[in-house]
Amino acid sequence: MYGDSEIIRRRVSQLRDQGADVRALADELVARVEALGWTGRAGDAMRERVTDRASHLRIAADRHTGAADALADHAEAVDAVRDEIGATQTRVSALVADARGRIAAIARRNEAGDGPAITPDPLDETLAAFTPPPPGHRDWLDVDVPGLER
């Protein structure tokens, strides 16, 4: 199976927390400098420099949030693909099982000699011969068998 969306979502949460922590540190840095009460040109220069650095920290925090949003979107996409794989696998498995059942019923009827021999439907034979990809494999997205509607 591809992509564990729970692990991805945990990383999303970590990125959001890190972004919040960085943003809080920027706010704390500015607040501490303001609380110093340092006046004069040196104090003004320090406040200006710290304000500038705090804005860089906030940009980094925003980037963490943006990365978390993108990763959350990816987790949703992973779940959608996994759901599609599972649904296709279920539908195809049912089609194959039904075809094999019809072929077996025809074989039993022919062996019993109940009337003239019947040949199975070629579509059933195609379905019965289908070799499925491994469970959960992305190749299920490309499966094309008779009767499969997407």
N, C-alpha and C positions, 0 to 999 in steps of 0.2 A: 504494500500500500504506500502511496506517495504522500509526503507531507503530513506531519502530525500537527493539526491545527491547534491542539491544546498547548503544545510547546511553543508554537508561534505566538499564541495569545499571551502566554506567560512573558515572552520577550517584549510584546507590545506593552504590557503592564510595567515591566522594568524600564523601558524607554520613557514612558510617561512619568514614572516616579523620578527617574534621573533628571528629566527636563524640569519637573517641579522643584527638585532639590537645587538645581543650578539657578533657576529663577529666584528661589528664596535666598540663596547665597548672594546674588547680585543685589537684592533688596537690602539684605543685612549689611553688606559692605557699604552701600550708600548711607544707610541709617547710622552706622557707626562713625563714619567720617563726619556726617552732619552733627552728630552728638558731641564731637570733640570741641566744637566752638572755636576752632583755630581761625584767627582773623589775619588779614594782611594778604600781601601778594602770594606768599608761600602757601597759605591756607587755601586761597582761591585756586591756585594752580593744582594743589592736591585734589580739591573737590572736583575740578574739571577733569583731571586725569582719571580719578576713580569713577566719575559718572560715565566717561568714555569707556572704560574697561567694563563697567556694569552693563552698558548697552551691548558690548560684545558677548558678555555672558548670556544676556537675554536672547540674543540672536542664536547662540548655541542651544539654548533651551527650546526655542521655537523649532530649530532643526530636529531636535529630539522628538518633539511633538509631531512634526511632519513625517519623520521616519516611522513613528508609531502608527500614524494614520495609514501610511502606505503598507506597512506590514499587516495591519488589521484588514485592509482590503485584500491583501494576498491570502490571509487565512480564510476569508469568505470564499475566495476563488478556489482554494484548495478543497474546501468543503463541497462546493458546487460540483467540482470535477469528481470527487470521490462519490458523491450521490449519483451522478450520471453513470459512473462506472458500475456502481452497485445495481442501479435500475436496469441497465443494459444486460448485465450478467444474469439477473433474475429473469428478465423477459426471454433472453436467448435460451437459458436453461430450461424454461417451461416449454418453449417451442421444440427444442431437441427431445425432451422427454415425451411430449405428445407424439412427435413423429415416430420415435422408437416404439411407443405403445401401439400406434396404428400398424407399423410394419410387423410387430410381433403378433398382433391379432390376425393379420393377413396370413402370416406363416402358419399359425395354429389352424386357421380355417383351411388352408391348402393341405396341411398334413392330415387333417380329418377327412379330407375328400368331400367336403360339402359343396358340391357343384364344381364348375370349371375353375381351373387355377386362375388366381388374380395376381397381377403384379402391382407392387407398391407404387404410389405416386412418385415420380422422379424428384419432386421437391422434398418429399419426406425422406427419400434416400440421401439427398444432399444434406438435409438437416441432421440425419442420423450419423452421417460421416464427419460432421463438424468436429474439429479438434479445438477446444476452447483454450484461450490464453490462461495463464495462472490466475487464480482468484485475486481480484483487486488490481490487476495489472492494467496499465494505461492502454494496452492494445485492445481492450474491450471497447474503447471509444471508436475504433476503426472497424469493428466487426460488422460484416454485411452478410446476413443470412435471409433466406426467403421468409417473408411474414413479419420481419422486424420493422416496426414503425417507431420513429423517433419523434 
